[in-house]
């Protein structure tokens, strides 16, 4: 009679020992061993806890429908929130979005934090689980934020991004440490920069974080927020000084350098990070964007091959390969690989932007805009897609639609110097020179505020455009100062030389004008504007010089009228970049390299700047980023010279 309790005690001990072993095997990723002993435990005890862990082992081994059937057959889904969450997770992995939502809809959940009763405590519902409060049961407690996160992922997979953003916000308010929800909001560009800041300010850090740690958690989130909407100094906040050597913090600094167009500093940082962690998922998009900007095609080729070998199912691998082919101007292959990247991860904004760039570089504006429109639907909080759409409309001489999209981009990122610059281009084309100058100077002020060093060469078109505005307002000396400053940034620029020559011609200094037009033609022999102006300046110079010494009467040579230049078609060339500024041609345009700069009342063409990842893109990025459009379309922006402006 005394042996029966001993036998029962041994069975209880065996069950407890097996439960520990199942969990231990799961922690060690021995899933087959775990599923074998979990199956035996279910028959020995039939406890809810053992059924739940048995379904967990099925989930880990990819037997999703088997796990769903187990939970349904034991009628656990309607009774226990943790089982309901696991069943919905299985449907999600099978891409059965509506079925997953149907399971979660059994929960009476609300998106208002005041009334959120989302299964408030797992320890009150799972009677068989609440006995144990150790680390093994953490997975089963407080799963309300996990349910919000999963619901958001399902809505995003169904392209309902507004509801997905609401779910991610709710998950963050329920648990401020739920970084996955914050990362999805930021990396998928669901919120604008202002909305991101409002979200950070509304999170209950003080009530949920340990004493004294709220500022660190908040600053870590701040370091992940949008950086491309306005250049700012790249530095580590004092609060994060203890984490100054943390790779995530270092990568955030590199990302700020990227969006400040300080590509060499960004490359130095990302190369150091990848030396320590070669496949850092946060650093790779930024590093790819920097390699595109610096035109390091060999490094990008090697990186893309390594990523494809090790991570063939990752979007970033094919994005790197697509960027390499875009950099080497093999656009058909670039489109194929970037399309594969968007197939693997539809919400990867930098891939969509780069895909559009491959069409824009070939002047296929309709296809480029189609890709950018798709990106704008995916990246609702990012201004880059609408900025690119405006640039494409500008290239097709549709200035009204271009202005509309530039205005929309400015509404999202009002302090981005690239947006301010393109708005200045629009006003210049409309003849509103004071407003164009104001916008150019405002953009320059934002750029100079983030660095005490010399401007990066990316801002050379902005300086040149200030010179064009000054010239149109007959402030010739000021225009010369701007153009010569631009020449310091990019010494071998044919458009800058021709712009300086044109100003000298308007000032009547034909000897200097001839000198600079010769320099421009030495760099670009087919420059129609420089050729025409060189001829005019030579004839004017001949009229000023006596035919021989001691002549009693100076000969006068008639100055022929200036012929209207022939407008040339834009000639694209690759210049991988976050953005390339539209530069005005030397008479009135605001656009890249001027093929002809003649006069004041002709129609404005755009030479397009193509921003980068973020992205990424960039990225990204782009940013990575992270995202990055690596080409600039230079258009010949000709105007008809008023004779009163011509010498």
C-alpha positions in Angstrom: 0.0 0.0 0.0 2.9 2.4 0.6 4.5 1.8 -2.9 1.7 3.6 -4.8 2.5 7.1 -3.6 6.1 6.4 -4.4 5.2 5.5 -8.0 3.1 8.6 -8.3 5.8 10.7 -7.0 8.3 9.2 -9.5 5.9 10.0 -12.4 5.5 13.6 -11.3 9.2 13.9 -11.0 9.7 12.4 -14.4 7.1 14.8 -16.0 8.8 17.8 -14.3 12.2 16.6 -15.5 10.9 16.1 -19.1 9.4 19.6 -19.2 12.7 21.1 -18.3 14.4 19.0 -20.9 12.0 20.1 -23.6 12.6 23.7 -22.8 16.3 23.1 -22.6 16.3 21.4 -26.1 14.4 24.4 -27.5 16.9 26.8 -26.1 19.7 24.7 -27.7 17.8 24.5 -31.0 17.5 20.7 -30.8 13.9 20.9 -32.1 13.5 17.2 -33.1 14.5 16.1 -29.6 12.1 18.7 -28.1 9.2 17.6 -30.3 9.7 13.9 -29.5 9.6 14.4 -25.7 6.9 17.1 -25.9 4.7 14.5 -27.6 5.2 12.1 -24.7 4.5 14.8 -22.1 1.1 15.6 -23.7 0.0 11.9 -23.2 1.4 11.7 -19.7 0.0 14.9 -18.3 -2.5 16.5 -20.8 -1.7 19.9 -19.2 -2.3 23.1 -21.1 1.4 24.0 -20.6 2.6 20.8 -22.2 0.2 21.2 -25.2 1.4 24.8 -25.7 5.1 23.8 -25.7 4.3 20.9 -28.0 2.7 23.4 -30.5 5.7 25.6 -30.0 8.1 22.9 -31.1 5.9 22.3 -34.2 6.2 26.0 -35.0 9.9 25.9 -34.7 10.2 23.0 -37.0 7.9 24.6 -39.7 4.9 22.3 -39.1 2.5 25.2 -39.0 -0.7 23.6 -40.0 0.0 20.7 -37.7 0.4 23.2 -34.8 -2.9 24.9 -35.8 -4.7 21.6 -35.9 -3.4 20.6 -32.4 -4.5 23.9 -30.9 -7.9 23.8 -32.6 -8.6 20.1 -31.7 -7.9 20.7 -28.0 -10.1 23.9 -28.2 -7.3 26.0 -26.8 -7.5 28.9 -29.3 -10.8 30.3 -27.9 -9.8 29.8 -24.3 -6.2 31.0 -24.0 -4.7 34.1 -25.6 -1.2 32.7 -25.8 -2.5 29.7 -27.9 -4.5 32.1 -30.0 -1.4 34.2 -30.7 0.6 31.1 -31.6 -2.1 29.9 -34.0 -2.3 33.3 -35.7 1.5 33.3 -35.9 1.3 30.0 -37.7 -1.2 31.3 -40.2 1.0 34.4 -40.8 4.0 32.2 -41.6 1.8 30.4 -44.1 0.9 33.8 -45.6 -2.8 33.1 -44.7 -3.4 36.7 -43.8 -7.2 36.7 -43.5 -7.2 33.5 -41.4 -4.6 35.0 -39.1 -6.8 38.1 -38.6 -9.8 35.9 -38.0 -8.0 34.2 -35.2 -6.8 37.4 -33.6 -10.3 38.9 -34.0 -11.5 36.5 -31.4 -9.7 38.9 -29.0 -11.7 41.9 -28.0 -9.0 44.4 -28.7 -9.0 48.2 -29.0 -6.4 50.6 -30.4 -7.1 53.1 -27.6 -4.6 52.8 -24.8 -7.1 53.8 -22.2 -9.5 50.9 -23.0 -7.0 48.3 -24.2 -7.9 45.1 -22.4 -5.9 42.9 -24.7 -5.6 39.8 -22.6 -4.2 41.8 -19.7 -2.4 38.9 -18.0 -1.5 35.5 -19.4 -0.9 34.3 -15.8 -4.6 34.7 -15.1 -5.8 32.7 -18.1 -3.3 29.8 -18.4 -4.1 28.0 -15.1 -1.5 25.3 -15.8 1.1 27.9 -16.6 0.7 30.4 -13.8 2.2 28.1 -11.2 5.6 28.8 -12.5 6.9 32.4 -12.6 10.5 31.7 -13.7 12.1 32.8 -16.9 10.6 29.8 -18.8 7.2 31.4 -18.7 8.1 34.9 -19.8 7.1 33.9 -23.3 3.6 33.3 -22.2 3.1 36.4 -20.2 2.1 39.9 -21.3 1.6 39.0 -24.9 -0.7 41.9 -25.7 2.0 43.9 -27.3 3.1 40.9 -29.3 -0.5 40.5 -30.6 -0.5 44.2 -31.6 2.8 43.7 -33.4 1.6 40.6 -35.3 -1.7 42.3 -36.2 0.4 45.2 -37.7 2.5 42.8 -39.7 -0.6 41.2 -41.1 -2.2 44.5 -42.1 1.1 45.6 -43.7 1.2 42.3 -45.7 -2.3 43.1 -46.9 -1.1 46.7 -48.0 -3.2 48.3 -45.3 -0.4 50.5 -44.0 -2.4 53.0 -42.0 -3.9 50.3 -39.8 -0.5 48.6 -39.6 1.0 51.9 -38.3 -1.7 52.1 -35.7 -1.0 48.6 -34.5 2.8 49.3 -34.3 2.1 52.5 -32.3 -0.2 50.5 -29.9 2.5 47.9 -29.5 5.0 50.6 -28.5 2.7 52.2 -26.0 2.1 48.8 -24.4 5.8 48.0 -24.3 8.3 50.8 -25.0 11.0 48.2 -25.3 9.3 46.6 -28.3 12.0 47.8 -30.8 10.7 45.7 -33.6 7.5 47.8 -33.8 9.5 51.0 -33.8 11.9 49.7 -36.4 9.1 48.7 -38.7 7.6 52.2 -38.4 10.9 53.9 -39.2 12.5 51.6 -41.7 9.3 51.3 -43.7 8.8 55.0 -43.6 5.2 54.8 -42.3 5.5 58.2 -40.4 6.9 61.6 -41.4 9.7 63.0 -39.3 7.2 65.1 -37.3 5.0 62.1 -36.6 8.0 60.1 -35.5 9.0 62.9 -33.0 5.4 63.1 -31.7 5.4 59.3 -31.2 8.6 59.5 -29.2 7.3 62.3 -27.1 4.1 60.4 -26.3 5.7 57.0 -25.3 5.5 56.3 -21.5 9.3 55.9 -20.9 9.2 57.1 -17.3 6.6 54.6 -16.2 8.0 51.6 -18.1 11.7 52.1 -17.9 13.9 51.4 -14.8 14.9 54.4 -12.8 17.4 56.6 -14.7 17.2 54.6 -18.0 14.4 56.4 -19.7 16.7 59.0 -21.3 19.0 56.4 -22.7 16.1 54.4 -24.2 14.6 57.6 -25.7 17.9 58.7 -27.1 18.5 55.3 -28.7 15.2 55.6 -30.5 16.0 59.2 -31.5 19.2 57.9 -33.2 17.1 55.7 -35.4 14.8 58.4 -36.7 14.9 60.1 -40.1 18.1 61.9 -40.8 17.7 62.9 -44.5 15.0 65.6 -44.0 17.6 68.1 -42.8 21.4 68.0 -42.6 22.7 68.1 -39.0 25.9 67.6 -37.2 26.9 63.9 -36.9 27.8 63.3 -33.3 27.0 61.0 -30.4 24.7 62.6 -27.8 26.1 62.9 -24.3 23.4 60.5 -22.9 24.8 57.8 -25.2 28.4 58.3 -24.2 28.6 54.9 -22.4 27.4 53.3 -25.7 29.8 55.3 -28.0 31.5 52.1 -29.1 28.3 50.2 -29.8 28.0 49.3 -33.5 24.4 50.5 -33.8 25.3 53.9 -32.4 28.3 54.1 -34.8 26.1 53.1 -37.7 23.7 55.9 -36.9 26.6 58.4 -37.1 27.6 57.0 -40.5 24.1 57.4 -41.7 24.1 61.0 -40.7 27.3 61.5 -42.6 25.7 59.9 -45.7 22.8 62.3 -45.7 25.1 65.2 -45.1 26.7 64.1 -48.4 30.0 63.5 -46.5 30.5 60.2 -48.3 34.2 59.7 -47.5 33.6 60.0 -43.7 30.6 57.7 -44.0 32.7 55.1 -45.9 35.4 55.2 -43.3 32.9 54.4 -40.5 31.0 51.7 -42.4 34.2 50.0 -43.5 35.3 49.9 -39.8 32.0 48.5 -38.7 32.0 45.8 -41.3 35.5 44.8 -40.3 34.1 43.9 -36.9 30.7 42.6 -38.0 30.9 41.8 -41.8 27.2 41.2 -42.3 25.7 43.9 -40.0 22.1 44.3 -41.3 21.9 47.9 -40.2 25.2 48.9 -41.7 25.0 47.1 -45.1 22.4 49.4 -46.8 24.4 52.5 -45.8 27.7 50.9 -47.0 26.1 50.0 -50.3 24.8 53.5 -50.8 28.3 55.0 -50.0 30.0 52.6 -52.5 27.5 53.8 -55.2 28.2 57.4 -54.3 31.9 57.0 -54.4 31.7 54.8 -57.5 33.7 51.9 -55.9 32.3 49.3 -58.3 34.9 46.6 -57.5 34.1 46.7 -53.8 30.4 46.6 -54.6 30.9 43.7 -56.9 32.7 41.7 -54.2 30.2 42.6 -51.5 27.2 41.7 -53.7 28.7 38.2 -54.5 29.4 37.5 -50.8 25.9 38.5 -49.8 24.3 36.4 -52.5 26.4 33.4 -51.5 25.6 33.7 -47.8 22.1 35.2 -47.8 20.3 34.4 -51.1 16.9 34.8 -49.6 17.6 38.3 -48.3 16.5 41.4 -50.1 19.7 43.3 -49.3 21.8 40.8 -51.3 20.0 41.4 -54.6 19.8 45.1 -53.9 23.6 45.2 -53.7 23.8 43.3 -57.0 21.3 45.6 -58.7 23.2 48.7 -57.4 26.4 47.3 -58.9 24.8 46.9 -62.4 23.2 50.3 -62.1 26.6 51.8 -61.2 28.2 50.1 -64.3 25.3 51.3 -66.5 24.1 47.8 -67.3 20.5 48.9 -66.6 18.7 45.8 -67.9 20.5 43.5 -65.5 20.1 46.1 -62.7 16.3 46.1 -63.2 16.2 42.3 -63.1 18.0 42.1 -59.8 16.2 45.0 -58.2 12.9 43.5 -59.2 14.0 40.3 -57.5 14.8 42.4 -54.4 11.3 43.9 -54.3 9.8 40.5 -54.8 11.6 39.2 -51.7 10.6 42.2 -49.6 7.9 44.4 -51.1 8.2 47.1 -48.5 11.9 47.7 -49.3 11.7 51.3 -50.4 15.4 51.7 -51.6 14.9 48.9 -54.1 11.9 50.6 -55.6 13.7 53.9 -55.8 16.8 52.4 -57.4 14.5 50.5 -59.8 13.0 53.8 -60.9 16.4 55.3 -61.3 17.4 52.6 -63.8 14.6 53.9 -66.1 15.3 57.6 -65.4 18.9 57.2 -66.5 17.6 56.0 -69.9 15.1 58.9 -70.1 12.2 56.4 -69.8 10.3 58.9 -67.7 6.9 57.0 -67.7 8.4 53.8 -66.3 10.5 55.7 -63.8 7.5 57.6 -62.5 5.5 54.3 -62.2 8.2 52.9 -60.0 8.3 56.2 -57.9 4.5 56.2 -57.5 4.7 52.6 -56.2 7.5 53.7 -53.8 5.4 56.7 -52.7 2.6 54.3 -51.7 5.0 52.1 -49.7 7.0 55.0 -48.2 4.2 57.3 -47.1 6.4 59.2 -44.6 9.3 59.7 -47.0 9.5 62.7 -49.4 12.0 61.2 -51.8 9.6 59.4 -54.1 7.5 62.5 -54.7 10.7 64.5 -55.2 11.8 62.1 -57.9 8.4 62.3 -59.5 8.7 66.0 -59.7 12.1 65.7 -61.2 10.8 63.4 -63.9 8.0 65.9 -64.7 10.7 68.6 -64.9 12.6 66.6 -67.4 9.5 66.4 -69.6 9.1 70.2 -69.3 5.9 69.9 -67.3 6.8 72.6 -64.8 3.3 72.8 -63.2 3.2 69.2 -62.2 6.8 69.3 -61.2 6.0 72.2 -58.8 3.0 70.3 -57.4 5.1 67.4 -56.4 8.0 69.5 -55.2 5.5 71.3 -52.9 4.3 68.0 -51.6 7.8 66.9 -50.9 8.4 70.2 -49.1 5.3 69.6 -47.0 6.9 66.3 -45.7 10.5 67.6 -45.4 10.4 71.4 -45.3 14.1 71.8 -44.4 15.6 69.4 -46.9 18.1 71.5 -48.9 17.5 69.3 -52.0 13.8 70.1 -51.9 14.4 73.8 -51.3 16.8 73.8 -54.2 14.3 72.3 -56.6 11.7 74.7 -55.5 14.1 77.5 -56.3 14.6 76.0 -59.8 10.8 76.3 -60.3 10.7 79.9 -59.2 13.7 80.7 -61.4 11.9 79.2 -64.4 8.9 81.3 -63.6 11.0 84.4 -63.5 10.6 84.9 -59.8 14.2 85.6 -59.2 14.0 87.0 -55.6 12.1 84.0 -54.4 14.5 81.6 -56.2 17.5 83.3 -54.5 15.8 83.2 -51.1 15.3 79.4 -51.5 18.8 78.8 -52.7 20.3 80.8 -49.8 18.1 78.9 -47.4 19.2 75.6 -48.7 22.8 76.8 -48.5 22.3 77.9 -44.9 21.0 74.4 -43.9 24.1 72.8 -45.6 26.6 75.1 -43.9 25.0 74.7 -40.5 26.1 71.0 -40.3 29.7 71.5 -41.1 32.6 73.9 -40.4 34.6 72.5 -43.3 34.5 73.2 -47.0 31.3 72.2 -48.7 31.2 68.8 -50.4 31.3 68.8 -54.2 27.7 67.6 -54.3 26.7 71.2 -53.6 28.5 72.7 -56.6 25.2 73.1 -58.6 23.7 75.0 -55.7 26.6 77.5 -55.7 26.5 77.8 -59.5 22.8 78.5 -59.4 23.2 81.3 -57.0 25.6 82.7 -59.5 23.1 82.4 -62.3 20.4 84.2 -60.2 22.9 87.0 -59.4 23.8 87.3 -63.1 20.2 87.6 -64.1 19.8 90.4 -61.6 22.9 92.1 -63.2 25.0 91.6 -60.1 27.9 90.4 -62.2 30.7 90.6 -59.6 28.7 88.6 -57.1 27.9 86.1 -59.9 31.6 85.7 -60.6 32.3 85.1 -56.9 29.7 82.3 -56.7 31.0 80.6 -59.9 34.6 80.7 -58.8 33.6 79.2 -55.5 31.8 76.4 -57.4 35.0 76.0 -59.4 36.9 75.3 -56.2 34.5 72.5 -55.3 34.6 70.9 -58.8 37.7 72.2 -60.6 37.2 70.5 -64.0 33.6 71.6 -64.7 32.9 72.8 -68.3 29.6 74.4 -67.3 31.3 76.5 -64.6 33.9 77.7 -67.0 31.3 78.7 -69.6 29.3 80.4 -66.9 32.3 82.5 -65.8 33.0 83.3 -69.5 29.4 84.4 -70.0 29.6 86.8 -67.0 32.8 88.3 -68.3 31.2 88.7 -71.7 28.3 90.6 -70.2 30.7 92.8 -68.2 32.5 93.6 -71.5 35.8 91.8 -70.5 36.0 89.8 -73.8 39.6 88.8 -73.3 38.8 86.9 -70.1 35.6 85.6 -71.6 37.5 84.1 -74.5 40.0 82.5 -72.1 37.2 80.8 -70.1 35.2 79.7 -73.1 38.4 78.0 -74.4 38.8 76.2 -71.1 35.2 75.0 -71.3 35.6 73.7 -74.9 38.8 72.0 -73.8 36.7 69.9 -71.4 33.7 69.5 -73.6 34.2 70.0 -77.3 30.6 69.7 -78.3 29.4 72.6 -76.0 27.2 74.6 -78.4 26.8 77.5 -76.1 30.5 77.9 -75.4 31.2 77.7 -79.2 28.7 80.3 -80.0 29.7 82.7 -77.3 33.4 82.2 -78.1 32.7 83.3 -81.7 30.8 86.4 -80.5 33.4 87.3 -77.9 36.2 86.9 -80.5 34.4 89.2 -82.9 33.7 91.7 -80.2 37.4 91.6 -79.2 38.5 92.1 -82.8 36.3 95.2 -83.0 38.0 96.7 -79.9 41.6 96.1 -81.2 43.2 98.4 -83.9 44.2 96.5 -87.1 47.7 97.9 -86.9 49.8 100.2 -84.8 49.6 103.9 -85.6 46.5 103.6 -87.7 44.9 107.1 -88.0 41.4 105.7 -87.9 40.3 102.6 -86.0 38.4 100.1 -88.1 35.0 99.2 -87.0 33.8 95.7 -87.5 30.1 95.1 -87.4 29.0 92.7 -84.6 26.6 90.1 -86.1 23.5 89.3 -84.2 23.6 86.3 -81.9 22.1 83.3 -83.5 19.7 81.3 -81.4 21.4 78.1 -80.3 20.1 74.7 -81.3 18.6 72.9 -78.3 20.2 69.6 -77.7 18.7 66.5 -76.1 19.6 65.6 -72.6 22.6 63.3 -72.3 22.4 61.1 -69.3 25.4 59.9 -67.4 25.8 58.0 -64.2 26.6 59.9 -61.1 25.4 57.7 -58.2 24.1 59.9 -55.6 21.5 60.6 -53.0 20.5 63.6 -55.0 22.1 65.5 -57.8 21.0 69.1 -57.8 19.4 70.7 -60.8 21.8 73.3 -62.0 20.9 76.3 -64.0 22.7 76.9 -67.2 24.8 80.0 -67.4 22.1 82.3 -68.7 19.0 81.3 -66.9 18.8 77.6 -66.3 19.3 76.0 -63.0 20.6 72.6 -64.1 23.6 70.3 -64.1 26.0 70.8 -67.0 24.9 73.5 -69.3 25.0 72.5 -72.9 23.9 75.9 -74.1 23.2 79.0 -72.1 21.9 81.7 -74.2 19.0 83.8 -73.4 16.4 85.1 -71.0 13.0 84.3 -72.3 13.2 80.7 -73.5 11.6 77.7 -71.8 13.3 76.1 -68.8 14.6 72.5 -69.0 15.8 70.5 -66.1 19.0 68.7 -65.6 18.0 66.2 -63.0 19.5 65.4 -59.7 18.9 62.0 -58.4 18.9 61.5 -54.6 20.2 58.4 -53.0 19.0 55.6 -50.6 17.5 55.7 -48.4 18.0 54.4 -47.8 17.8 54.0 -48.7 18.1 53.8 -49.2 19.4 54.7 -49.6 18.4 54.2 -48.2 19.1 53.6 -46.5 19.9 54.4 -46.4 19.0 54.5 -47.8 19.0 54.2 -46.4 19.8 53.7 -46.8 19.0 54.4 -46.1 18.8 54.4 -47.2 18.2 54.8 -51.1 20.1 56.2 -54.0 19.5 57.4 -57.4 22.8 57.3 -59.1 22.4 59.4 -62.2 22.1 62.9 -63.3 20.4 64.0 -66.5 22.1 67.0 -68.0 19.9 69.0 -70.3 20.9 71.8 -72.6 18.9 74.6 -71.2 19.0 77.3 -73.8 17.5 80.7 -73.6 17.4 83.4 -76.2 19.7 86.2 -75.3 18.3 89.7 -75.1 20.4 92.0 -77.1 20.5 94.4 -74.2 22.3 91.8 -72.2 24.8 91.0 -74.9 27.9 93.0 -75.3 
